[in-house]
């Protein structure tokens, strides 16, 4: 197993009894003999009970997300997180935890960016409920560790395990964020701003960003850290219909619209990306 992946798996704990794991061969085993096998592709399924058979994103959503993110259109989000990250008191091999990691694209870009800036390795651990997403992520990103887990519930991650926790367009469980971040660790939360995809929303009746999110997120993050840094990342991008299809159908709008319901257009249209980034340091 790749050393950085092994290092990241050491941050996990048993979802049944919360005891620490030992990596024995290709299995994670706790002191009470609860055992979870690491799949050939490199991920581990730590979802238990009814939730283990639950959904998450569909294969079509994930394939579209992989195609869209591979274009580099959202790279500015991870790059902004890297730019905002303080590293003075990091451990020799810091751990980045991505809660709601999807295909692992943002986690990969953040860990690579931090490693390039610091000149030392950076481990990454992603958790997500969608088994197909986690399997896809682990198969493509051999240096990173991935686990199937419910982000809304208790995470199978040790307390004070992460140096940096990222959450990009994903559910936000602030109590678990606080528990799993170490003292002086940082939390970076990215979400849609008020004008995000506004042209497509007006043309197609897509979902609007939930009002009041920023105030709620700021309030909860102030409870974790000394202050909250805010960046509004806004830009206009020319997009073809095929690119717009991937963008629209990779997220929650896929439950409300279909490719057939999106009209054709020739050439490209200007689409606004409006992303809010909040960062705090845990005290």
N, C-alpha and C positions, 0 to 999 in steps of 0.2 A: 504494500500500500504506500502511496506517495506520502512522504514525511509530513507535509503541511496538512494533508487530509487526516492523517493519524493524530496530529496535534489538535486539530479542531474537534475530532470525535471525543477527545478527552474532556471536553467541556460539557458533554451530555450526561444526564443522569437517568435513572430508571423511571419510566412514567407510572409504574405501579407502586413502588415503595420509596422512590426518590433517592435511593442509594447510588453512590458513584459507580460508574462502569469501569471494567477492565476490558481491553481489547484482546480477546483470545482467538488467535487465528483470524477468521473473518466474522467473528461474533462479538457482540457487546454483552458482557455478563456482569451482573451485580452480585453483592455478597449473599443475597437471598436466592440466588440461582435463577433469577429471571433472565432469560436469554433472548436476544434479538439479532438475527443474522443480517449481515451486510450483503446486499444483493451484488451480483456480478458487476453491474454498472456502477456500484459504489455508494448507493444510498441505503439508509436504514429506515424501516417503517416502525415508528414509535407511537402511532395512533392506536388507541385501544377501544374495545367495545364497539358500540354502534357507530361512533364517529369514524372508525377505521374503514367503513364501507361507504362513507359519505362522499360528496361530490368535490367541490372546487371547480376550477376552470375545465372546460372541455378540451378535447384534443384539437378541435378546429381553432378555438381561441388561442391555444398555446402555439400552434403552428403559425398562425397569423402574427402572434406576438414575437416569435422568433424571427420571422421575416422582417417585421417592421423594425425591431431593435437592431438587427444586423445592418440596417441602412445607416446607423449612427445618428438618427434624427433626435434621439433622447440622450445622447452622450453628455450633453451639457448638464444634466441633472447630477450624474455621478461625479463629473468634474468639479461641480460646485461644492459637493460634499467633501471631496478631497481638499479643495482649497480652504474650506472652513474648519478643517480638523486640526486640533491641537495635539501635538505628539510628545511634548516634553517629558512626560512621566510614563510613557508606554513601557511595557515589558519588552524583553528581547525579541520575542515573536508575538506581536499583538494579535488579538482575535477580533474580527469583524463579524457580527451576527446580523443576518438579514431576516427579519420577521415578515413573512409573506413574500418569499423570494421568487416565486414563479419559476421561470426558466434559468434563473441565476445570473442573468446578464448584468444587472446593476452591481451585484456582489462581486462579480469577476472584475468589472471595470474599476470599482473602488479599491479592491485589494491590489490589483496591478498598479493603479495610480499611486497608492501609498507606498508600495514597495519601490517604485521607481524614484519617488521623492526622498525616501529615507535611506535607500541603499541596503535595506534588510528585509527578510521575508515577512510576509503578512498572511496569516491564516484566515480562512473564511468558512463560516457555517451558515447554511440557509435552512429555514424551516417553512413548510407550506403544507396545506391540507390536501392539495391535489397530487395524488400519487404519480400520475402521468407527468406532471410538471417536474417533480423531484427526480423521477427517473431520467427524464430528458436532461435536466441540469447536470446530474452526476455523470451521465454518459459523455457529455461534451466538455466538462470542466474538471479534469482529473485531479487538480491540486486542491479543490474545494470539497467540503463535506456537506451532505444534505440529509435531512430527516423529514419524514412525513409526520406532521403534528398539527393540531388545531390551534391556530393563533389566538382564537377567542378564549381558550381554556388555559390551564396551567401548562407551561412549556417544559419539555423534558431537557432543560438546560440548567446547569448549576448556578447557584447564586454568585454574583460578582464575577461572572466568567468572561464577560465581553469588555473590550476596550472601547469599541465603537459599535453602536447599534443603528442600523439603517432601516427605514421603512418608506418605501416608494410606492405610492398609489395602492396601499394595502391596508387591511384592517389594523386598528391601533389598540393594543392592549397595554395601557400605560402602567398598570400595576406590575405586570410581568417585565415590562421594560425596566422599571426601577429595580426590580429584584435581580435581574441578570446582568446589569451594568455594574462595573466596579467603581469604587470611589475615584473621582477624576475622569471616569469614562464619559464618552459623549453620545448623545442621542441626536440623530438627524432624521427629520420627518419631512417628506415631500408629498404634496397633494395638489389637486387642480385648483387654480385661481379662478376668479370670477369670469375672465374672458377666455378661458381655455376652450379651444375648438369652437369659438363662438360662431364662426361662419357656417360650420357643419351643423351646429345645434339649430341655428335659425333656418337653414335649408331643409333639414331632415327631421326636426322635432326631437333631437336627442336629449338625453337627460342633462339637466342643469346641475352644476356643483351645489352641494348641500349648503344652504346659508348658515352662517354662524359657526362654521368649522374652525376658523382661525382663532376666534375668541376661546372656544372650548379647548383647542389644542394648546394655546398659549397658557391658559389657566392650569392645565394639568402638567405642562412642562415646567412652569414656574415652581410647582411643588417639588420638582426633582432637582432643579439646579439654581445657580445664583442669578441667572438672567437668561433671556432667550434672544438669540440673534435671528434676524429675519432678512431673507433675500427674496425678491420677486424676480423670477427668471422668465422674461417675456421676449418672444421673437415671432416673426412672421416667416412662414416657410411655404414655398411653392410645392404643391402635391398633385400627383396624378390621381385618377379615380382608383386605380389599383392600390396605390399607397394608402389612400383614404379608407378603402375597404378594410385593409389590414388594421389600420388604426382604430376604426370604429368597432370592428367585430372581434378585436382581441380583448375587449373589456366588458363591463357590465351592460353596455348598449346591445351586446349580442343577444340578450334575453328579450329585447323589444323590437329590434329591426333585423332584416335579413338582407343578404346581398341583392336579391331580386327587387327589394323595395327601395334600393338606392339608385337614383337616376344616373344615366351615363353622362359624361361630359368629355369634351375633347381638350387636349392640352393639359394645363395645370391650373389650379386655383390657389389663392393665398389662404393659408390656414394659420390661425394664431395659436402658439403654444404659450400658455400662461401657467407657470408652476410656482407655487409658494414653498419655500424651504425654511424650516425652523430648526435651529440647532441650540442645544443646551449642554452644559457640563454638569455632571452629577456631583453633588457635594455631600 
